[in-house]
Amino acid sequence: MADFANDWYRAALLLSIPIVWCLVCLILSWASGWWVLADHYLASQAEVDLSASRTDRRKAYMRTGMIGPINYHSTLNFVAVPEGLRISVFFPFRLGHPPLFIPWDAFTNRREDNKLFSHRIKMSIGQPAITRVVFPGWVKYEMPPG
């Protein structure tokens, strides 16, 4: 009888790990405002393919940024093209985080936020603002002036 109970607990534990992982990813995407951003700025497959094949793009993988109150530490992927910024999340965390394509004119209230060894830029997305973001400082050099 004790072996059956131990086997049942092991099976329940093994099944609960991926379920909890999926729930955490979905809760983080909801809490950050990613779902609302996806309603407005969901990247179409054509935009994803176009930004991947362009030669005038700048890519940065596994970078840190904040969307809303959630810090995405080393999980964000950025592709900057002249029309805007494509943002996606590293594979294991992608559930609930569809790729976004945000045109440059959707970023408002830009300001630099430089710390000792950290160069970042804080911005709002949308008009009226949907959420606040904090991205790596190199993003500001890809943005058109204004």
VODRENTI-214342 format. One record per residue (C-alpha): chain; x, y, z; residue in one letter. Coordinates in pm, whole numbers, plus 50000, padded with zeros to 5 digits. Each point is the difference from the previous one (the first is absolute). Last residue first. Example, Ala and Ser with C-alpha at 12.3 -4.5 7.8 and 13.67 -1.06 7.14 Angstrom:
# residues 2
<pt unit="A" px="51367" py="49894" pz="50714" code="S"/>
<pt unit="A" px="49863" py="49656" pz="50066" code="A"/>
END
This chain:
# residues 146
<pt unit="A" px="51086" py="56273" pz="46812" code="G"/>
<pt unit="A" px="50295" py="49849" pz="49827" code="P"/>
<pt unit="A" px="49948" py="49661" pz="49832" code="P"/>
<pt unit="A" px="50070" py="49710" pz="50232" code="M"/>
<pt unit="A" px="50302" py="49773" pz="49949" code="E"/>
<pt unit="A" px="50222" py="50203" pz="50233" code="Y"/>
<pt unit="A" px="49731" py="49990" pz="50270" code="K"/>
<pt unit="A" px="49998" py="49618" pz="49988" code="V"/>
<pt unit="A" px="50369" py="49990" pz="50099" code="W"/>
<pt unit="A" px="49901" py="50105" pz="50353" code="G"/>
<pt unit="A" px="49844" py="49667" pz="50092" code="P"/>
<pt unit="A" px="49622" py="50012" pz="50052" code="F"/>
<pt unit="A" px="49774" py="50122" pz="50279" code="V"/>
<pt unit="A" px="49632" py="49985" pz="49918" code="V"/>
<pt unit="A" px="49686" py="50177" pz="50119" code="R"/>
<pt unit="A" px="49655" py="49873" pz="49900" code="T"/>
<pt unit="A" px="49697" py="50078" pz="49787" code="I"/>
<pt unit="A" px="50064" py="50373" pz="49983" code="A"/>
<pt unit="A" px="49729" py="50201" pz="49829" code="P"/>
<pt unit="A" px="50153" py="49998" pz="49740" code="Q"/>
<pt unit="A" px="50204" py="49684" pz="49991" code="G"/>
<pt unit="A" px="50319" py="49880" pz="50164" code="I"/>
<pt unit="A" px="50162" py="50199" pz="50277" code="S"/>
<pt unit="A" px="50374" py="50041" pz="50022" code="M"/>
<pt unit="A" px="50302" py="49953" pz="50226" code="K"/>
<pt unit="A" px="50346" py="49968" pz="49842" code="I"/>
<pt unit="A" px="50287" py="49812" pz="50155" code="R"/>
<pt unit="A" px="50374" py="50035" pz="50047" code="H"/>
<pt unit="A" px="50125" py="49791" pz="50290" code="S"/>
<pt unit="A" px="50343" py="50013" pz="50157" code="F"/>
<pt unit="A" px="49937" py="50274" pz="50258" code="L"/>
<pt unit="A" px="49639" py="50076" pz="49911" code="K"/>
<pt unit="A" px="49862" py="50165" pz="49691" code="N"/>
<pt unit="A" px="49627" py="50043" pz="49953" code="D"/>
<pt unit="A" px="49950" py="50190" pz="49677" code="E"/>
<pt unit="A" px="49660" py="50139" pz="49917" code="R"/>
<pt unit="A" px="49735" py="49928" pz="49743" code="R"/>
<pt unit="A" px="49644" py="50112" pz="50070" code="N"/>
<pt unit="A" px="49860" py="49826" pz="49692" code="T"/>
<pt unit="A" px="50072" py="49684" pz="49800" code="F"/>
<pt unit="A" px="49723" py="49928" pz="49747" code="A"/>
<pt unit="A" px="50183" py="50206" pz="49735" code="D"/>
<pt unit="A" px="50276" py="49738" pz="49985" code="W"/>
<pt unit="A" px="49763" py="49729" pz="49884" code="P"/>
<pt unit="A" px="49958" py="49708" pz="50243" code="I"/>
<pt unit="A" px="50021" py="49647" pz="49865" code="F"/>
<pt unit="A" px="49917" py="49747" pz="50269" code="L"/>
<pt unit="A" px="50072" py="49626" pz="50015" code="P"/>
<pt unit="A" px="49745" py="49797" pz="50201" code="P"/>
<pt unit="A" px="50064" py="49982" pz="50376" code="H"/>
<pt unit="A" px="49745" py="49766" pz="50162" code="G"/>
<pt unit="A" px="50242" py="49706" pz="49980" code="L"/>
<pt unit="A" px="50336" py="50144" pz="49895" code="R"/>
<pt unit="A" px="50193" py="49933" pz="50322" code="F"/>
<pt unit="A" px="50190" py="49689" pz="49885" code="P"/>
<pt unit="A" px="50055" py="50158" pz="49657" code="F"/>
<pt unit="A" px="50155" py="50342" pz="50074" code="F"/>
<pt unit="A" px="49741" py="50278" pz="49976" code="V"/>
<pt unit="A" px="49928" py="50215" pz="49698" code="S"/>
<pt unit="A" px="50025" py="50366" pz="49911" code="I"/>
<pt unit="A" px="50003" py="50148" pz="49651" code="R"/>
<pt unit="A" px="50082" py="50370" pz="49993" code="L"/>
<pt unit="A" px="49889" py="50248" pz="49738" code="G"/>
<pt unit="A" px="49998" py="50115" pz="49638" code="E"/>
<pt unit="A" px="50378" py="50050" pz="49956" code="P"/>
<pt unit="A" px="50070" py="49651" pz="50140" code="V"/>
<pt unit="A" px="50092" py="49902" pz="50357" code="A"/>
<pt unit="A" px="49985" py="49633" pz="50096" code="V"/>
<pt unit="A" px="49981" py="49934" pz="50372" code="F"/>
<pt unit="A" px="49998" py="49676" pz="50198" code="N"/>
<pt unit="A" px="49899" py="50011" pz="50366" code="L"/>
<pt unit="A" px="50092" py="49730" pz="50253" code="T"/>
<pt unit="A" px="50309" py="50133" pz="50178" code="S"/>
<pt unit="A" px="49800" py="50130" pz="50299" code="H"/>
<pt unit="A" px="49641" py="50076" pz="49899" code="Y"/>
<pt unit="A" px="49915" py="50233" pz="50289" code="N"/>
<pt unit="A" px="49624" py="50024" pz="50050" code="I"/>
<pt unit="A" px="49845" py="50326" pz="50124" code="P"/>
<pt unit="A" px="49889" py="50114" pz="49654" code="G"/>
<pt unit="A" px="50240" py="49860" pz="49748" code="I"/>
<pt unit="A" px="50351" py="50002" pz="50133" code="M"/>
<pt unit="A" px="50312" py="49911" pz="49807" code="G"/>
<pt unit="A" px="50293" py="49762" pz="50000" code="T"/>
<pt unit="A" px="50151" py="49859" pz="49685" code="R"/>
<pt unit="A" px="50003" py="49642" pz="49873" code="M"/>
<pt unit="A" px="50058" py="50087" pz="49635" code="Y"/>
<pt unit="A" px="50085" py="50329" pz="49836" code="A"/>
<pt unit="A" px="49949" py="50055" pz="49630" code="K"/>
<pt unit="A" px="50058" py="50310" pz="49793" code="R"/>
<pt unit="A" px="49834" py="50016" pz="49661" code="R"/>
<pt unit="A" px="50106" py="50145" pz="49668" code="D"/>
<pt unit="A" px="50069" py="49657" pz="49841" code="T"/>
<pt unit="A" px="49641" py="49885" pz="50010" code="R"/>
<pt unit="A" px="49908" py="49630" pz="50011" code="S"/>
<pt unit="A" px="49891" py="49971" pz="50364" code="A"/>
<pt unit="A" px="49804" py="50328" pz="49997" code="S"/>
<pt unit="A" px="49810" py="49886" pz="49691" code="L"/>
<pt unit="A" px="49924" py="49654" pz="50140" code="D"/>
<pt unit="A" px="49864" py="50144" pz="50326" code="V"/>
<pt unit="A" px="49806" py="50268" pz="49815" code="E"/>
<pt unit="A" px="49848" py="49740" pz="49765" code="A"/>
<pt unit="A" px="49909" py="49776" pz="50296" code="Q"/>
<pt unit="A" px="49803" py="50288" pz="50148" code="S"/>
<pt unit="A" px="50136" py="50168" pz="50309" code="A"/>
<pt unit="A" px="49728" py="50079" pz="50255" code="L"/>
<pt unit="A" px="50004" py="50373" pz="50075" code="Y"/>
<pt unit="A" px="49655" py="50099" pz="50127" code="H"/>
<pt unit="A" px="49855" py="49685" pz="50156" code="D"/>
<pt unit="A" px="50354" py="49875" pz="50065" code="A"/>
<pt unit="A" px="50067" py="50309" pz="50212" code="L"/>
<pt unit="A" px="49697" py="49911" pz="50214" code="V"/>
<pt unit="A" px="50128" py="49645" pz="50041" code="W"/>
<pt unit="A" px="50350" py="50124" pz="50085" code="W"/>
<pt unit="A" px="49859" py="50216" pz="50281" code="G"/>
<pt unit="A" px="50263" py="49886" pz="50248" code="S"/>
<pt unit="A" px="49751" py="49827" pz="50229" code="A"/>
<pt unit="A" px="49839" py="49802" pz="49715" code="W"/>
<pt unit="A" px="50329" py="49879" pz="49857" code="S"/>
<pt unit="A" px="50126" py="49915" pz="50349" code="L"/>
<pt unit="A" px="49682" py="49804" pz="50082" code="I"/>
<pt unit="A" px="50025" py="49801" pz="49676" code="L"/>
<pt unit="A" px="50366" py="49912" pz="50057" code="C"/>
<pt unit="A" px="49930" py="49901" pz="50362" code="V"/>
<pt unit="A" px="49707" py="49781" pz="49893" code="L"/>
<pt unit="A" px="50209" py="49822" pz="49738" code="C"/>
<pt unit="A" px="50278" py="49929" pz="50251" code="W"/>
<pt unit="A" px="49745" py="49879" pz="50258" code="V"/>
<pt unit="A" px="49860" py="49752" pz="49747" code="I"/>
<pt unit="A" px="50349" py="49892" pz="49896" code="P"/>
<pt unit="A" px="50094" py="49924" pz="50365" code="I"/>
<pt unit="A" px="49665" py="49848" pz="50102" code="S"/>
<pt unit="A" px="50034" py="49685" pz="49790" code="L"/>
<pt unit="A" px="50333" py="49901" pz="50152" code="L"/>
<pt unit="A" px="49874" py="50074" pz="50351" code="L"/>
<pt unit="A" px="49681" py="49801" pz="49949" code="A"/>
<pt unit="A" px="50199" py="49705" pz="49864" code="A"/>
<pt unit="A" px="50237" py="50011" pz="50296" code="R"/>
<pt unit="A" px="49713" py="50023" pz="50248" code="Y"/>
<pt unit="A" px="49821" py="49705" pz="49838" code="W"/>
<pt unit="A" px="50317" py="49791" pz="50000" code="D"/>
<pt unit="A" px="50055" py="50073" pz="50369" code="N"/>
<pt unit="A" px="49638" py="49909" pz="50083" code="A"/>
<pt unit="A" px="50022" py="49674" pz="49802" code="F"/>
<pt unit="A" px="50326" py="49907" pz="50170" code="D"/>
<pt unit="A" px="49844" py="50059" pz="50343" code="A"/>
<pt unit="A" px="49716" py="49759" pz="49919" code="M"/>
END
